[in-house]
Amino acid sequence: MDERQFRAALGEQRAYCEQRSPLYAAVLGALEGDVARQPAWLERLEESWRERRFAVAWEAAHLLLACLHFSALRGEARELAAAYPSCGGSGRDAGAAAIAFLNRAPAEFWTRLRLGMVQTNEVGRSVAWMFAAAVAFGERKLPFHLVELGASAGLNLIGDHLPQACRFVWPDGRPAEAPAAWTRPSQPAAAHAASRRRAHR
C-alpha cells in the first residue's frame, strides 16, 4: 500500500465515521491531513508494512486505529489516554494526540503494527436481525431474547440504537415496502427486546 492509497483509505474511513464515531472521525481526519505533509512517522509505517498485503484498504486504517487504542489502554500513550474516553479521557484533541504519539512511538508499537490483525465489528450487519425482529416480533408486539453468537464487541446487539441507512428491495431490485413494524428506522424493534446477550470464545 503506497502513501496515496493509505491516505485514500484514511479519508474513506473518516467519511464513514463522521455520523458514527466523531472521535475516530477526528483522529482519521488528522492523520489524513498529516500524511499529506509526509511526516516522519509515515516512513516508519511504510517500513512496518513493506511486506504486508491488505485484503481491503480499510483494514490498514482499522489496524492503525486498533494499535493506537491498544497503546493508550496499555499506558504507553499518555497523550492518547488523555483524549480517549475509553481510557478516562476528555474526548477532545484526539487527532493531535494520535499524531504526537506516532512521532515518538516506541519500537514495540511498530512491531505490533507489522504483525497485528484486526477483526471488524460492522454494526450495519445488525440490519439482518432487525428486519427479522420487526417482521416476526414487532408486528405481533411480542418480546424476544437476542443472542449474538461469535460476538466480539457485541455491536450488533445495539444496532437498533444507531442511525440506519437501509432500503428495502425485491430480489429483482424493485423497491419494496418496509415491514409495518419498521416505523422508526433508528429503533425498529428495541422496545420488544427482552434481553440481549453475546457469546464468544
C-alpha positions in Angstrom: 0.0 0.0 0.0 1.5 3.3 -1.1 1.1 6.7 0.5 -1.7 7.7 -1.9 -3.7 4.6 -1.2 -3.2 4.9 2.5 -4.4 8.5 2.5 -7.4 7.5 0.5 -8.2 4.7 3.0 -8.0 7.1 5.9 -10.3 9.5 4.0 -12.9 6.8 3.3 -12.9 5.7 6.9 -13.1 9.3 8.1 -16.2 9.9 6.0 -17.7 6.6 7.2 -17.1 7.5 10.9 -18.5 11.1 10.7 -22.0 10.0 11.6 -21.0 7.1 13.7 -17.9 7.9 15.8 -16.9 11.6 15.9 -13.8 10.7 17.9 -12.4 8.4 15.2 -13.5 10.7 12.5 -11.4 13.4 14.2 -8.4 11.0 14.5 -8.6 9.8 10.9 -9.0 13.3 9.6 -5.9 14.5 11.5 -3.9 11.5 10.2 -5.1 12.0 6.7 -4.0 15.7 6.8 -0.7 14.8 8.4 0.1 12.1 5.8 -0.2 14.7 3.1 2.7 16.6 4.8 4.9 13.5 4.6 5.5 13.2 8.4 8.5 11.2 9.8 6.1 8.6 11.3 4.9 7.7 7.8 8.3 6.3 6.9 8.1 4.0 10.0 4.7 2.9 9.0 5.7 2.1 5.4 8.6 0.1 6.7 6.4 -1.8 9.0 4.0 -2.7 6.2 6.6 -3.2 3.5 5.8 -7.0 3.2 2.2 -6.6 4.2 -0.7 -7.1 1.8 -4.1 -5.9 2.9 -7.2 -7.7 1.5 -9.1 -4.4 1.6 -7.9 -0.8 2.1 -9.9 -0.1 5.2 -8.0 -2.9 7.0 -4.9 -0.7 7.1 -6.8 2.2 8.7 -8.5 -0.1 11.2 -5.2 -1.7 12.2 -3.6 1.6 12.8 -6.6 2.8 15.0 -6.5 -0.5 16.9 -2.8 -0.2 17.6 -3.2 3.4 18.8 -6.0 2.4 21.1 -4.1 -0.6 22.4 -1.1 1.7 23.2 -3.5 4.1 25.1 -5.0 1.2 27.1 -1.6 -0.1 28.0 -0.4 3.2 29.3 2.2 3.6 26.5 0.5 6.7 25.1 -0.5 9.1 27.8 -1.5 11.8 25.3 -3.9 9.4 23.7 -5.3 8.2 27.0 -6.0 11.8 28.0 -8.1 12.1 24.8 -9.8 8.7 24.6 -13.0 8.4 26.7 -12.3 4.6 27.0 -9.2 5.5 29.0 -11.0 8.2 31.0 -10.0 10.9 28.6 -11.9 14.1 27.6 -12.7 13.1 24.0 -11.0 16.3 22.8 -7.9 16.8 20.7 -7.7 13.1 19.9 -6.3 13.7 16.4 -3.4 15.9 17.6 -2.7 13.3 20.4 -2.5 10.5 17.8 0.0 12.4 15.7 2.1 13.3 18.8 2.2 9.7 19.8 3.1 8.4 16.3 6.0 10.9 16.2 7.5 9.3 19.3 6.0 5.7 19.2 8.4 3.0 20.5 9.7 0.1 18.5 7.1 -2.2 20.1 4.3 -0.2 18.5 5.7 -0.6 15.0 6.2 -4.3 15.6 2.6 -4.6 16.7 1.5 -2.7 13.6 3.6 -5.0 11.4 2.3 -8.3 12.9 -1.2 -7.3 14.2 -4.6 -8.4 12.8 -8.0 -6.8 13.3 -11.5 -8.3 13.5 -14.1 -5.9 12.3 -17.4 -5.4 14.1 -19.6 -3.7 11.5 -22.8 -2.6 13.2 -24.5 -2.3 9.8 -24.8 -6.1 9.8 -27.3 -5.8 12.5 -30.0 -4.9 10.0 -30.3 -8.6 9.4 -31.7 -9.3 12.9 -33.6 -6.0 13.0 -35.6 -6.9 9.9 -36.4 -10.4 11.2 -37.4 -9.0 14.6 -39.6 -6.3 13.0 -41.4 -9.0 11.0 -41.5 -11.9 13.5 -42.0 -10.0 16.7 -42.6 -6.3 16.1 -45.8 -6.8 14.1 -47.1 -9.0 16.9 -45.7 -6.9 19.7 -44.0 -9.9 21.2 -40.9 -9.7 23.3 -37.8 -11.7 22.2 -34.4 -12.6 23.5 -31.4 -11.6 21.3 -28.2 -13.6 21.5 -25.3 -12.9 19.2 -23.0 -16.0 18.7 -19.4 -15.4 17.9 -19.7 -11.8 19.2 -16.6 -9.7 19.8 -17.6 -6.2 20.8 -21.3 -7.0 20.7 -22.0 -4.1 18.4 -24.7 -5.9 16.6 -26.7 -6.1 19.8 -27.2 -2.3 19.8 -27.7 -1.8 16.1 -31.3 -0.5 16.7 -29.9 2.3 18.8 -27.7 3.7 16.0 -28.6 5.6 12.8 -29.6 3.3 9.9 -29.5 3.9 6.2 -31.1 1.0 4.5 -33.7 0.5 1.8 -35.9 -2.5 1.0 -35.9 -4.1 -2.4 -37.2 -7.2 -4.0 -34.7 -9.8 -5.4 -35.1 -8.2 -8.9 -34.1 -4.7 -7.5 -37.6 -3.2 -7.4 -38.4 -1.1 -4.3 -40.3 -2.9 -1.6 -42.4 -1.7 1.3 -40.8 -1.8 4.7 -42.4 -4.1 7.3 -45.3 -2.5 9.2 -43.3 -2.7 12.4 -40.4 -0.8 10.8 -41.9 2.5 11.9 -38.8 4.2 13.2 -35.7 3.3 11.2 -33.4 4.1 14.1 -35.3 1.8 16.6 -37.5 -0.7 14.7 -37.5 -3.4 17.4 -35.8 -2.2 20.5 -39.0 -1.9 22.6 -39.6 -5.6 22.2 -36.1 -7.0 23.0 -36.5 -8.5 26.5 -32.8 -9.3 26.8 -29.5 -9.0 24.9 -26.6 -11.4 25.3 -23.4 -12.1 23.5 -21.4 -15.3 23.4 -17.8 -15.6 22.2 -14.8 -17.7 22.7 
